[in-house]
């Protein structure tokens, strides 16, 4: 199956349409991707694996694990497919998971998905490699199966192992559910091969149907727990997508297998962010995620472009004063070119010479002392545009793609209707700071020092490259714009 998949990719990848393929975001050569998996650093390179259907641009069919490497998290080189659904325990998909390096060996932990004849079972499995390219599935898989589930836990929704080492032991979190509650379970091991159930690490009622893609990261004085919640309930402006990426800060006690957390917050307040995965390397915490959402229409697939899905621009995570901050990885700045700087007192609507493009970075400060509302409209052309608006009176930032070139449909249960998201955001001294990354069909916005982010897709004609600035009242505007060019491997 691996040989067939890799041959198919090699023979057909050149037939895809790259009209909406990002310049600097990771996308597949051909086919469908969703969750990033196995995000790790091994033998001098970053490795990213991902849920992959090489044969079609939808998620129909059993998932493989695609694979790519990078020296800097920006320029990626595609490698052969790493895992195929070729065993009885993963016959209907090698679903999401994570990775760990021990000595010179790279270990992958993933969910084996079996769903046929009215029986659905998800188990946790391991594969390993000594060269980072060719992987062998452990002969005694599954390493965590139904017999290791406490009574009441769903064997049908038991997935996405997140593995790490701490204090001489190995730990895995697995997202799951029971009747009336979503939860994540903790397993421990002395050798990576034999695992025992430790505890229900965190559990909550009225917090979604299942907690997928769990992550655990130690920041020293506090620990972060993150997950992607299916049908996570909306709360004001937050969690307006049907599925949401969620985090909480708190304190974990691995000896007892428990964690006390503060409130749940949204990892990203945009329309297209899910299935986060966090890597700890060299003291840095780096996050990636799927830049899309379930229950949507998938534009490049519907247009017959032969591919669908991308990952976010990787982000550095820090915690300061009890807040999670997200910043784009600094390596992206090596690909900036064609810089333009503007200083202006803006009233009304204006475009600036040289401030345009569809694969660009814009960093701006807007002093709104004498204005009430400020908008940056991107992907503008003809009747299309995508708006990022700050309303000072309400203390709300809004991302609105209602006037984009191609409408994206959503799950009818979704409060955002896949069009518009808002978030509460208070200014510091009337000054709004934004860093915006556009990339052919995507928008990522970082506010302030990264205390709020909004990630969304937006599909528009190629000529919709204007960037427009609108102020109600006078806004003192300072901005810089760079084009971003990356030759992917």
Secondary structure, 3 states (H helix, E strand, C coil): CHHHHHHHHHHHHHHCCCCCCCCCCCECCCEEEEEEEEEEEECCEEEEEEEEECCCCCCCCCCEEEEEEECCCCCEEEEEEEECCCCHHHCCCEEEEEEEEECCEEEEEEEEEEEECCEEEEEEEEEEECCCCCCEECCCCCCECHHHCCCCCCCCCEEEEEEEEECCEEEEEEEEEECCEEEEEEEEECCCCCCEEEEEEEEECCCCCEEEEEEEEECCCCEEEEEEEECCCCECCECCCCCEEEEEEEEEECCCCEEEECCCEECCCCCCCEEEEEEEECCEEEEEEECCCCCCCCHHHHCCCCEECEECCCEEEEEECCEEEEEECHHHHHHEEEEEEEEEEEEEEECCCCCECCEEEEEEEEEEEEEEEEEEEEEEECCEEEEEEEECCCCEEEEECCCCCCCCCCCCCCCCCCCEEEEECCCECCEEEEEEEEECCEEEEEECCCCEEEEEECCCCCCCCEEEEEEEEEEEEEEEEEEECCCCC
